[in-house]
Amino acid sequence: MVHLDCSDFSKDVREDLFMGSRDRLRTGDKLSKKLEKELENLLKNDVLLKKCTTLQKN
């Protein structure tokens, strides 16, 4: 699970990104795809997460 603080996003951007329930991203548009890709890259390249994964495997 990933918690993303979007409080600095404008109201319009938040409305474009999230469904009315506010717990799910809208899917398929450029903005949500870009956000998901950026989060994926950040998580994939995080040194601490890599260390935790290595420790967990051993």
All heavy atoms as TSV, in Angstrom:
chain	resi	resn	atom	element	x	y	z
A	1	MET	N	N	0.846	-1.159	0.000
A	1	MET	CA	C	0.000	0.000	0.000
A	1	MET	C	C	0.899	1.231	0.000
A	1	MET	O	O	1.920	1.276	0.679
A	1	MET	CB	C	-0.896	0.015	1.229
A	1	MET	CG	C	-1.754	1.248	1.256
A	1	MET	SD	S	-2.699	1.516	2.766
A	1	MET	CE	C	-3.841	0.201	2.701
A	2	VAL	N	N	0.492	2.225	-0.748
A	2	VAL	CA	C	1.231	3.481	-0.838
A	2	VAL	C	C	0.289	4.612	-0.469
A	2	VAL	O	O	-0.844	4.676	-0.944
A	2	VAL	CB	C	1.768	3.703	-2.271
A	2	VAL	CG1	C	2.400	5.069	-2.395
A	2	VAL	CG2	C	2.744	2.615	-2.648
A	3	HIS	N	N	0.755	5.478	0.405
A	3	HIS	CA	C	0.003	6.668	0.781
A	3	HIS	C	C	0.614	7.847	0.037
A	3	HIS	O	O	1.814	8.090	0.155
A	3	HIS	CB	C	0.079	6.889	2.290
A	3	HIS	CG	C	-0.599	8.140	2.726
A	3	HIS	ND1	N	-1.945	8.190	2.989
A	3	HIS	CD2	C	-0.125	9.379	2.922
A	3	HIS	CE1	C	-2.265	9.423	3.340
A	3	HIS	NE2	N	-1.177	10.167	3.298
A	4	LEU	N	N	-0.181	8.563	-0.715
A	4	LEU	CA	C	0.299	9.695	-1.496
A	4	LEU	C	C	-0.374	10.962	-1.001
A	4	LEU	O	O	-1.601	11.076	-1.023
A	4	LEU	CB	C	-0.015	9.466	-2.978
A	4	LEU	CG	C	0.377	10.562	-3.948
A	4	LEU	CD1	C	1.892	10.749	-3.946
A	4	LEU	CD2	C	-0.123	10.242	-5.333
A	5	ASP	N	N	0.421	11.905	-0.532
A	5	ASP	CA	C	-0.101	13.186	-0.055
A	5	ASP	C	C	-0.281	14.109	-1.256
A	5	ASP	O	O	0.695	14.553	-1.862
A	5	ASP	CB	C	0.866	13.799	0.951
A	5	ASP	CG	C	0.384	15.136	1.500
A	5	ASP	OD1	O	-0.712	15.607	1.110
A	5	ASP	OD2	O	1.109	15.720	2.316
A	6	CYS	N	N	-1.515	14.376	-1.591
A	6	CYS	CA	C	-1.817	15.236	-2.747
A	6	CYS	C	C	-2.350	16.589	-2.308
A	6	CYS	O	O	-2.967	17.300	-3.105
A	6	CYS	CB	C	-2.842	14.543	-3.644
A	6	CYS	SG	S	-2.248	13.017	-4.356
A	7	SER	N	N	-2.107	16.956	-1.072
A	7	SER	CA	C	-2.659	18.206	-0.546
A	7	SER	C	C	-2.111	19.446	-1.251
A	7	SER	O	O	-2.765	20.490	-1.249
A	7	SER	CB	C	-2.425	18.308	0.964
A	7	SER	OG	O	-1.049	18.242	1.258
A	8	ASP	N	N	-0.941	19.325	-1.877
A	8	ASP	CA	C	-0.388	20.470	-2.615
A	8	ASP	C	C	-0.915	20.560	-4.044
A	8	ASP	O	O	-0.652	21.542	-4.738
A	8	ASP	CB	C	1.139	20.405	-2.644
A	8	ASP	CG	C	1.757	20.713	-1.292
A	8	ASP	OD1	O	1.086	21.372	-0.460
A	8	ASP	OD2	O	2.897	20.313	-1.053
A	9	PHE	N	N	-1.653	19.547	-4.478
A	9	PHE	CA	C	-2.247	19.586	-5.817
A	9	PHE	C	C	-3.425	20.540	-5.796
A	9	PHE	O	O	-4.115	20.682	-4.789
A	9	PHE	CB	C	-2.760	18.210	-6.235
A	9	PHE	CG	C	-1.695	17.185	-6.517
A	9	PHE	CD1	C	-0.359	17.406	-6.263
A	9	PHE	CD2	C	-2.048	15.958	-7.047
A	9	PHE	CE1	C	0.607	16.451	-6.517
A	9	PHE	CE2	C	-1.094	14.993	-7.314
A	9	PHE	CZ	C	0.237	15.247	-7.050
A	10	SER	N	N	-3.675	21.187	-6.914
A	10	SER	CA	C	-4.838	22.074	-6.987
A	10	SER	C	C	-6.122	21.243	-6.905
A	10	SER	O	O	-6.121	20.031	-7.160
A	10	SER	CB	C	-4.822	22.863	-8.296
A	10	SER	OG	O	-5.126	22.019	-9.383
A	11	LYS	N	N	-7.199	21.888	-6.554
A	11	LYS	CA	C	-8.495	21.200	-6.451
A	11	LYS	C	C	-8.862	20.555	-7.784
A	11	LYS	O	O	-9.335	19.420	-7.824
A	11	LYS	CB	C	-9.576	22.198	-6.028
A	11	LYS	CG	C	-10.934	21.586	-5.903
A	11	LYS	CD	C	-11.984	22.623	-5.557
A	11	LYS	CE	C	-13.339	21.959	-5.550
A	11	LYS	NZ	N	-14.419	22.899	-5.777
A	12	ASP	N	N	-8.620	21.256	-8.873
A	12	ASP	CA	C	-8.954	20.719	-10.193
A	12	ASP	C	C	-8.154	19.461	-10.510
A	12	ASP	O	O	-8.696	18.497	-11.051
A	12	ASP	CB	C	-8.712	21.769	-11.285
A	12	ASP	CG	C	-9.699	22.914	-11.215
A	12	ASP	OD1	O	-10.809	22.722	-10.660
A	12	ASP	OD2	O	-9.376	24.002	-11.715
A	13	VAL	N	N	-6.884	19.461	-10.164
A	13	VAL	CA	C	-6.039	18.293	-10.417
A	13	VAL	C	C	-6.524	17.116	-9.578
A	13	VAL	O	O	-6.643	15.998	-10.064
A	13	VAL	CB	C	-4.548	18.596	-10.136
A	13	VAL	CG1	C	-3.714	17.329	-10.143
A	13	VAL	CG2	C	-4.014	19.589	-11.162
A	14	ARG	N	N	-6.816	17.357	-8.310
A	14	ARG	CA	C	-7.315	16.281	-7.440
A	14	ARG	C	C	-8.630	15.712	-7.975
A	14	ARG	O	O	-8.837	14.512	-7.982
A	14	ARG	CB	C	-7.483	16.767	-6.007
A	14	ARG	CG	C	-6.173	16.951	-5.275
A	14	ARG	CD	C	-6.362	17.142	-3.777
A	14	ARG	NE	N	-7.352	18.131	-3.423
A	14	ARG	CZ	C	-7.104	19.404	-3.140
A	14	ARG	NH1	N	-5.857	19.848	-3.188
A	14	ARG	NH2	N	-8.069	20.228	-2.813
A	15	GLU	N	N	-9.512	16.595	-8.446
A	15	GLU	CA	C	-10.786	16.131	-9.000
A	15	GLU	C	C	-10.575	15.315	-10.266
A	15	GLU	O	O	-11.293	14.358	-10.517
A	15	GLU	CB	C	-11.715	17.312	-9.273
A	15	GLU	CG	C	-12.284	17.916	-8.007
A	15	GLU	CD	C	-13.111	19.163	-8.260
A	15	GLU	OE1	O	-13.187	19.624	-9.425
A	15	GLU	OE2	O	-13.685	19.680	-7.286
A	16	ASP	N	N	-9.576	15.696	-11.063
A	16	ASP	CA	C	-9.270	14.949	-12.282
A	16	ASP	C	C	-8.648	13.590	-11.974
A	16	ASP	O	O	-8.848	12.625	-12.696
A	16	ASP	CB	C	-8.318	15.739	-13.180
A	16	ASP	CG	C	-8.986	16.929	-13.851
A	16	ASP	OD1	O	-10.229	17.002	-13.855
A	16	ASP	OD2	O	-8.249	17.790	-14.356
A	17	LEU	N	N	-7.875	13.514	-10.910
A	17	LEU	CA	C	-7.160	12.287	-10.564
A	17	LEU	C	C	-8.007	11.248	-9.848
A	17	LEU	O	O	-7.881	10.055	-10.104
A	17	LEU	CB	C	-5.964	12.607	-9.651
A	17	LEU	CG	C	-4.665	12.977	-10.314
A	17	LEU	CD1	C	-3.642	13.344	-9.251
A	17	LEU	CD2	C	-4.151	11.857	-11.181
A	18	PHE	N	N	-8.841	11.694	-8.922
A	18	PHE	CA	C	-9.511	10.762	-8.023
A	18	PHE	C	C	-11.003	10.658	-8.287
A	18	PHE	O	O	-11.653	11.625	-8.640
A	18	PHE	CB	C	-9.267	11.158	-6.562
A	18	PHE	CG	C	-7.819	11.087	-6.176
A	18	PHE	CD1	C	-7.043	12.225	-6.146
A	18	PHE	CD2	C	-7.228	9.882	-5.884
A	18	PHE	CE1	C	-5.709	12.164	-5.806
A	18	PHE	CE2	C	-5.886	9.797	-5.546
A	18	PHE	CZ	C	-5.126	10.949	-5.508
A	19	MET	N	N	-11.517	9.455	-8.047
A	19	MET	CA	C	-12.943	9.193	-8.164
A	19	MET	C	C	-13.645	9.901	-7.002
A	19	MET	O	O	-12.994	10.358	-6.062
A	19	MET	CB	C	-13.205	7.689	-8.091
A	19	MET	CG	C	-12.356	6.860	-9.009
A	19	MET	SD	S	-13.066	6.346	-10.544
A	19	MET	CE	C	-14.556	5.563	-10.137
A	20	GLY	N	N	-14.947	9.949	-7.032
A	20	GLY	CA	C	-15.717	10.620	-5.987
A	20	GLY	C	C	-15.472	10.057	-4.599
A	20	GLY	O	O	-15.564	10.773	-3.604
A	21	SER	N	N	-15.149	8.787	-4.505
A	21	SER	CA	C	-14.880	8.166	-3.205
A	21	SER	C	C	-13.536	8.611	-2.630
A	21	SER	O	O	-13.253	8.394	-1.466
A	21	SER	CB	C	-14.886	6.644	-3.336
A	21	SER	OG	O	-13.855	6.229	-4.207
A	22	ARG	N	N	-12.691	9.205	-3.451
A	22	ARG	CA	C	-11.378	9.752	-3.096
A	22	ARG	C	C	-10.363	8.710	-2.640
A	22	ARG	O	O	-9.312	9.048	-2.146
A	22	ARG	CB	C	-11.497	10.851	-2.043
A	22	ARG	CG	C	-12.195	12.075	-2.558
A	22	ARG	CD	C	-12.175	13.155	-1.556
A	22	ARG	NE	N	-13.215	12.879	-0.569
A	22	ARG	CZ	C	-13.395	13.583	0.517
A	22	ARG	NH1	N	-12.622	14.591	0.783
A	22	ARG	NH2	N	-14.337	13.284	1.354
A	23	ASP	N	N	-10.682	7.446	-2.796
A	23	ASP	CA	C	-9.707	6.429	-2.419
A	23	ASP	C	C	-9.188	5.668	-3.631
A	23	ASP	O	O	-8.382	4.766	-3.499
A	23	ASP	CB	C	-10.295	5.455	-1.395
A	23	ASP	CG	C	-11.424	4.619	-1.960
A	23	ASP	OD1	O	-11.969	4.990	-3.018
A	23	ASP	OD2	O	-11.768	3.595	-1.348
A	24	ARG	N	N	-9.633	6.060	-4.813
A	24	ARG	CA	C	-9.185	5.382	-6.027
A	24	ARG	C	C	-8.851	6.404	-7.110
A	24	ARG	O	O	-9.538	7.406	-7.274
A	24	ARG	CB	C	-10.277	4.461	-6.557
A	24	ARG	CG	C	-10.529	3.300	-5.655
A	24	ARG	CD	C	-11.476	2.299	-6.294
A	24	ARG	NE	N	-11.983	1.448	-5.242
A	24	ARG	CZ	C	-13.229	1.451	-4.838
A	24	ARG	NH1	N	-14.107	2.223	-5.401
A	24	ARG	NH2	N	-13.601	0.653	-3.863
A	25	LEU	N	N	-7.786	6.086	-7.842
A	25	LEU	CA	C	-7.418	6.921	-8.991
A	25	LEU	C	C	-8.351	6.635	-10.155
A	25	LEU	O	O	-8.789	5.511	-10.339
A	25	LEU	CB	C	-6.000	6.578	-9.459
A	25	LEU	CG	C	-4.824	7.228	-8.779
A	25	LEU	CD1	C	-3.532	6.669	-9.355
A	25	LEU	CD2	C	-4.850	8.725	-8.933
A	26	ARG	N	N	-8.607	7.651	-10.922
A	26	ARG	CA	C	-9.251	7.413	-12.211
A	26	ARG	C	C	-8.190	6.757	-13.081
A	26	ARG	O	O	-7.014	7.052	-12.967
A	26	ARG	CB	C	-9.688	8.720	-12.842
A	26	ARG	CG	C	-10.761	9.433	-12.078
A	26	ARG	CD	C	-11.263	10.638	-12.862
A	26	ARG	NE	N	-12.083	11.476	-12.035
A	26	ARG	CZ	C	-13.373	11.298	-11.817
A	26	ARG	NH1	N	-13.987	10.288	-12.379
A	26	ARG	NH2	N	-14.049	12.111	-11.042
A	27	THR	N	N	-8.583	5.875	-13.940
A	27	THR	CA	C	-7.594	5.190	-14.766
A	27	THR	C	C	-7.800	5.536	-16.228
A	27	THR	O	O	-8.898	5.872	-16.648
A	27	THR	CB	C	-7.676	3.663	-14.583
A	27	THR	OG1	O	-9.004	3.236	-14.893
A	27	THR	CG2	C	-7.325	3.270	-13.175
A	28	GLY	N	N	-6.720	5.451	-16.972
A	28	GLY	CA	C	-6.807	5.619	-18.406
A	28	GLY	C	C	-6.407	6.986	-18.931
A	28	GLY	O	O	-6.069	7.107	-20.097
A	29	ASP	N	N	-6.443	8.017	-18.106
A	29	ASP	CA	C	-6.064	9.329	-18.640
A	29	ASP	C	C	-4.563	9.563	-18.475
A	29	ASP	O	O	-3.870	8.855	-17.752
A	29	ASP	CB	C	-6.886	10.451	-18.002
A	29	ASP	CG	C	-6.663	10.602	-16.503
A	29	ASP	OD1	O	-5.794	9.912	-15.963
A	29	ASP	OD2	O	-7.362	11.414	-15.893
A	30	LYS	N	N	-4.060	10.547	-19.179
A	30	LYS	CA	C	-2.612	10.820	-19.192
A	30	LYS	C	C	-2.064	11.150	-17.813
A	30	LYS	O	O	-1.000	10.697	-17.436
A	30	LYS	CB	C	-2.300	11.975	-20.147
A	30	LYS	CG	C	-2.402	11.618	-21.593
A	30	LYS	CD	C	-2.019	12.814	-22.450
A	30	LYS	CE	C	-2.143	12.482	-23.917
A	30	LYS	NZ	N	-1.745	13.619	-24.757
A	31	LEU	N	N	-2.796	11.942	-17.052
A	31	LEU	CA	C	-2.320	12.379	-15.745
A	31	LEU	C	C	-2.172	11.198	-14.787
A	31	LEU	O	O	-1.144	11.059	-14.128
A	31	LEU	CB	C	-3.266	13.428	-15.159
A	31	LEU	CG	C	-2.864	14.066	-13.833
A	31	LEU	CD1	C	-1.480	14.704	-13.928
A	31	LEU	CD2	C	-3.894	15.099	-13.418
A	32	SER	N	N	-3.173	10.342	-14.719
A	32	SER	CA	C	-3.079	9.203	-13.796
A	32	SER	C	C	-2.005	8.223	-14.244
A	32	SER	O	O	-1.278	7.667	-13.416
A	32	SER	CB	C	-4.423	8.492	-13.639
A	32	SER	OG	O	-4.855	7.935	-14.846
A	33	LYS	N	N	-1.859	8.025	-15.543
A	33	LYS	CA	C	-0.806	7.140	-16.049
A	33	LYS	C	C	0.579	7.697	-15.710
A	33	LYS	O	O	1.474	6.962	-15.306
A	33	LYS	CB	C	-0.932	6.948	-17.556
A	33	LYS	CG	C	-2.070	6.041	-17.952
A	33	LYS	CD	C	-2.122	5.872	-19.451
A	33	LYS	CE	C	-3.304	5.003	-19.854
A	33	LYS	NZ	N	-3.371	4.830	-21.305
A	34	LYS	N	N	0.741	9.003	-15.866
A	34	LYS	CA	C	2.028	9.634	-15.552
A	34	LYS	C	C	2.333	9.518	-14.059
A	34	LYS	O	O	3.459	9.199	-13.667
A	34	LYS	CB	C	2.008	11.107	-15.978
A	34	LYS	CG	C	3.309	11.820	-15.763
A	34	LYS	CD	C	3.256	13.238	-16.282
A	34	LYS	CE	C	4.591	13.917	-16.038
A	34	LYS	NZ	N	4.622	15.279	-16.540
A	35	LEU	N	N	1.337	9.747	-13.227
A	35	LEU	CA	C	1.518	9.649	-11.788
A	35	LEU	C	C	1.871	8.216	-11.383
A	35	LEU	O	O	2.803	7.990	-10.612
A	35	LEU	CB	C	0.256	10.102	-11.060
A	35	LEU	CG	C	0.291	10.073	-9.543
A	35	LEU	CD1	C	1.396	10.964	-9.001
A	35	LEU	CD2	C	-1.055	10.495	-8.978
A	36	GLU	N	N	1.157	7.250	-11.916
A	36	GLU	CA	C	1.448	5.848	-11.600
A	36	GLU	C	C	2.848	5.458	-12.041
A	36	GLU	O	O	3.572	4.769	-11.312
A	36	GLU	CB	C	0.419	4.937	-12.262
A	36	GLU	CG	C	-0.927	4.962	-11.574
A	36	GLU	CD	C	-1.924	4.026	-12.219
A	36	GLU	OE1	O	-1.530	2.925	-12.650
A	36	GLU	OE2	O	-3.103	4.399	-12.293
A	37	LYS	N	N	3.261	5.885	-13.215
A	37	LYS	CA	C	4.594	5.558	-13.723
A	37	LYS	C	C	5.676	6.188	-12.843
A	37	LYS	O	O	6.685	5.551	-12.524
A	37	LYS	CB	C	4.735	6.039	-15.178
A	37	LYS	CG	C	5.981	5.579	-15.853
A	37	LYS	CD	C	5.983	4.074	-16.015
A	37	LYS	CE	C	7.191	3.615	-16.788
A	37	LYS	NZ	N	7.294	2.169	-16.809
A	38	GLU	N	N	5.466	7.420	-12.435
A	38	GLU	CA	C	6.442	8.098	-11.577
A	38	GLU	C	C	6.548	7.404	-10.218
A	38	GLU	O	O	7.646	7.194	-9.704
A	38	GLU	CB	C	6.059	9.568	-11.401
A	38	GLU	CG	C	7.054	10.377	-10.624
A	38	GLU	CD	C	8.416	10.500	-11.284
A	38	GLU	OE1	O	8.510	10.434	-12.526
A	38	GLU	OE2	O	9.413	10.657	-10.551
A	39	LEU	N	N	5.405	7.046	-9.636
A	39	LEU	CA	C	5.426	6.317	-8.359
A	39	LEU	C	C	6.121	4.969	-8.505
A	39	LEU	O	O	6.917	4.568	-7.654
A	39	LEU	CB	C	3.999	6.105	-7.852
A	39	LEU	CG	C	3.337	7.289	-7.203
A	39	LEU	CD1	C	1.858	7.006	-6.956
A	39	LEU	CD2	C	4.020	7.656	-5.906
A	40	GLU	N	N	5.830	4.284	-9.590
A	40	GLU	CA	C	6.472	2.999	-9.862
A	40	GLU	C	C	7.989	3.159	-9.923
A	40	GLU	O	O	8.724	2.376	-9.314
A	40	GLU	CB	C	5.952	2.438	-11.185
A	40	GLU	CG	C	6.520	1.103	-11.565
A	40	GLU	CD	C	6.003	0.629	-12.911
A	40	GLU	OE1	O	4.810	0.828	-13.199
A	40	GLU	OE2	O	6.803	0.061	-13.674
A	41	ASN	N	N	8.460	4.162	-10.621
A	41	ASN	CA	C	9.903	4.405	-10.732
A	41	ASN	C	C	10.527	4.757	-9.384
A	41	ASN	O	O	11.611	4.280	-9.057
A	41	ASN	CB	C	10.196	5.507	-11.752
A	41	ASN	CG	C	9.966	5.056	-13.170
A	41	ASN	OD1	O	10.063	3.873	-13.477
A	41	ASN	ND2	N	9.640	5.996	-14.032
A	42	LEU	N	N	9.844	5.591	-8.612
A	42	LEU	CA	C	10.369	5.963	-7.296
A	42	LEU	C	C	10.482	4.748	-6.382
A	42	LEU	O	O	11.489	4.564	-5.702
A	42	LEU	CB	C	9.464	7.014	-6.645
A	42	LEU	CG	C	9.547	8.416	-7.216
A	42	LEU	CD1	C	8.426	9.284	-6.638
A	42	LEU	CD2	C	10.895	9.040	-6.924
A	43	LEU	N	N	9.460	3.912	-6.373
A	43	LEU	CA	C	9.473	2.725	-5.520
A	43	LEU	C	C	10.489	1.694	-5.998
A	43	LEU	O	O	11.186	1.071	-5.201
A	43	LEU	CB	C	8.085	2.100	-5.454
A	43	LEU	CG	C	7.026	2.945	-4.747
A	43	LEU	CD1	C	5.647	2.341	-4.958
A	43	LEU	CD2	C	7.344	3.104	-3.281
A	44	LYS	N	N	10.570	1.533	-7.300
A	44	LYS	CA	C	11.485	0.549	-7.876
A	44	LYS	C	C	12.940	0.898	-7.596
A	44	LYS	O	O	13.779	0.019	-7.415
A	44	LYS	CB	C	11.270	0.477	-9.394
A	44	LYS	CG	C	12.023	-0.644	-10.083
A	44	LYS	CD	C	11.876	-0.589	-11.588
A	44	LYS	CE	C	10.442	-0.730	-12.013
A	44	LYS	NZ	N	10.276	-0.790	-13.475
A	45	ASN	N	N	13.250	2.181	-7.517
A	45	ASN	CA	C	14.632	2.634	-7.366
A	45	ASN	C	C	14.983	3.083	-5.944
A	45	ASN	O	O	16.073	3.595	-5.715
A	45	ASN	CB	C	14.914	3.770	-8.355
A	45	ASN	CG	C	14.793	3.306	-9.782
A	45	ASN	OD1	O	15.338	2.275	-10.146
A	45	ASN	ND2	N	14.037	4.029	-10.581
A	46	ASP	N	N	14.081	2.863	-4.995
A	46	ASP	CA	C	14.324	3.272	-3.623
A	46	ASP	C	C	15.320	2.325	-2.950
A	46	ASP	O	O	15.095	1.120	-2.868
A	46	ASP	CB	C	13.009	3.287	-2.844
A	46	ASP	CG	C	13.191	3.864	-1.468
A	46	ASP	OD1	O	13.516	3.090	-0.538
A	46	ASP	OD2	O	13.040	5.086	-1.326
A	47	VAL	N	N	16.421	2.872	-2.475
A	47	VAL	CA	C	17.502	2.078	-1.882
A	47	VAL	C	C	17.026	1.347	-0.625
A	47	VAL	O	O	17.323	0.165	-0.438
A	47	VAL	CB	C	18.722	2.982	-1.567
A	47	VAL	CG1	C	19.796	2.208	-0.829
A	47	VAL	CG2	C	19.271	3.584	-2.847
A	48	LEU	N	N	16.290	2.026	0.232
A	48	LEU	CA	C	15.822	1.411	1.467
A	48	LEU	C	C	14.872	0.245	1.189
A	48	LEU	O	O	14.958	-0.804	1.828
A	48	LEU	CB	C	15.147	2.451	2.357
A	48	LEU	CG	C	14.668	1.975	3.719
A	48	LEU	CD1	C	15.821	1.391	4.528
A	48	LEU	CD2	C	14.031	3.122	4.473
A	49	LEU	N	N	13.974	0.417	0.231
A	49	LEU	CA	C	13.063	-0.680	-0.128
A	49	LEU	C	C	13.829	-1.870	-0.689
A	49	LEU	O	O	13.488	-3.024	-0.405
A	49	LEU	CB	C	12.012	-0.206	-1.136
A	49	LEU	CG	C	10.930	0.706	-0.586
A	49	LEU	CD1	C	10.025	1.186	-1.714
A	49	LEU	CD2	C	10.131	0.012	0.494
A	50	LYS	N	N	14.862	-1.604	-1.461
A	50	LYS	CA	C	15.692	-2.695	-1.994
A	50	LYS	C	C	16.373	-3.447	-0.858
A	50	LYS	O	O	16.439	-4.684	-0.868
A	50	LYS	CB	C	16.729	-2.165	-2.985
A	50	LYS	CG	C	16.145	-1.765	-4.316
A	50	LYS	CD	C	17.228	-1.273	-5.254
A	50	LYS	CE	C	16.620	-0.859	-6.583
A	50	LYS	NZ	N	17.635	-0.448	-7.540
A	51	LYS	N	N	16.881	-2.718	0.137
A	51	LYS	CA	C	17.531	-3.355	1.282
A	51	LYS	C	C	16.531	-4.211	2.061
A	51	LYS	O	O	16.851	-5.326	2.479
A	51	LYS	CB	C	18.150	-2.305	2.207
A	51	LYS	CG	C	19.402	-1.687	1.673
A	51	LYS	CD	C	19.972	-0.671	2.646
A	51	LYS	CE	C	21.229	-0.031	2.075
A	51	LYS	NZ	N	21.806	0.966	2.984
A	52	CYS	N	N	15.333	-3.686	2.272
A	52	CYS	CA	C	14.298	-4.442	2.986
A	52	CYS	C	C	13.940	-5.725	2.239
A	52	CYS	O	O	13.777	-6.777	2.855
A	52	CYS	CB	C	13.055	-3.583	3.169
A	52	CYS	SG	S	13.230	-2.254	4.357
A	53	THR	N	N	13.821	-5.626	0.940
A	53	THR	CA	C	13.512	-6.804	0.125
A	53	THR	C	C	14.608	-7.843	0.235
A	53	THR	O	O	14.340	-9.037	0.389
A	53	THR	CB	C	13.304	-6.393	-1.355
A	53	THR	OG1	O	12.247	-5.441	-1.423
A	53	THR	CG2	C	12.983	-7.592	-2.214
A	54	THR	N	N	15.848	-7.393	0.197
A	54	THR	CA	C	16.985	-8.307	0.312
A	54	THR	C	C	16.986	-8.986	1.677
A	54	THR	O	O	17.190	-10.200	1.772
A	54	THR	CB	C	18.316	-7.552	0.095
A	54	THR	OG1	O	18.290	-6.934	-1.192
A	54	THR	CG2	C	19.501	-8.474	0.199
A	55	LEU	N	N	16.750	-8.224	2.727
A	55	LEU	CA	C	16.712	-8.792	4.073
A	55	LEU	C	C	15.578	-9.789	4.228
A	55	LEU	O	O	15.717	-10.816	4.884
A	55	LEU	CB	C	16.572	-7.672	5.115
A	55	LEU	CG	C	17.797	-6.803	5.347
A	55	LEU	CD1	C	17.455	-5.645	6.260
A	55	LEU	CD2	C	18.928	-7.631	5.933
A	56	GLN	N	N	14.446	-9.494	3.632
A	56	GLN	CA	C	13.286	-10.359	3.709
A	56	GLN	C	C	13.542	-11.691	3.018
A	56	GLN	O	O	13.093	-12.737	3.472
A	56	GLN	CB	C	12.091	-9.665	3.055
A	56	GLN	CG	C	10.830	-9.790	3.803
A	56	GLN	CD	C	9.724	-8.954	3.168
A	56	GLN	OE1	O	9.797	-8.572	2.005
A	56	GLN	NE2	N	8.710	-8.678	3.941
A	57	LYS	N	N	14.269	-11.653	1.924
A	57	LYS	CA	C	14.558	-12.872	1.162
A	57	LYS	C	C	15.557	-13.772	1.890
A	57	LYS	O	O	15.573	-14.970	1.678
A	57	LYS	CB	C	15.098	-12.531	-0.227
A	57	LYS	CG	C	14.047	-11.964	-1.140
A	57	LYS	CD	C	14.620	-11.668	-2.498
A	57	LYS	CE	C	13.561	-11.103	-3.422
A	57	LYS	NZ	N	14.091	-10.789	-4.757
A	58	ASN	N	N	16.381	-13.189	2.725
A	58	ASN	CA	C	17.422	-13.971	3.429
A	58	ASN	C	C	16.958	-14.461	4.718
A	58	ASN	O	O	16.358	-14.577	5.479
A	58	ASN	CB	C	18.693	-13.137	3.626
A	58	ASN	CG	C	19.336	-12.801	2.294
A	58	ASN	OD1	O	19.244	-13.555	1.358
A	58	ASN	ND2	N	19.962	-11.648	2.230
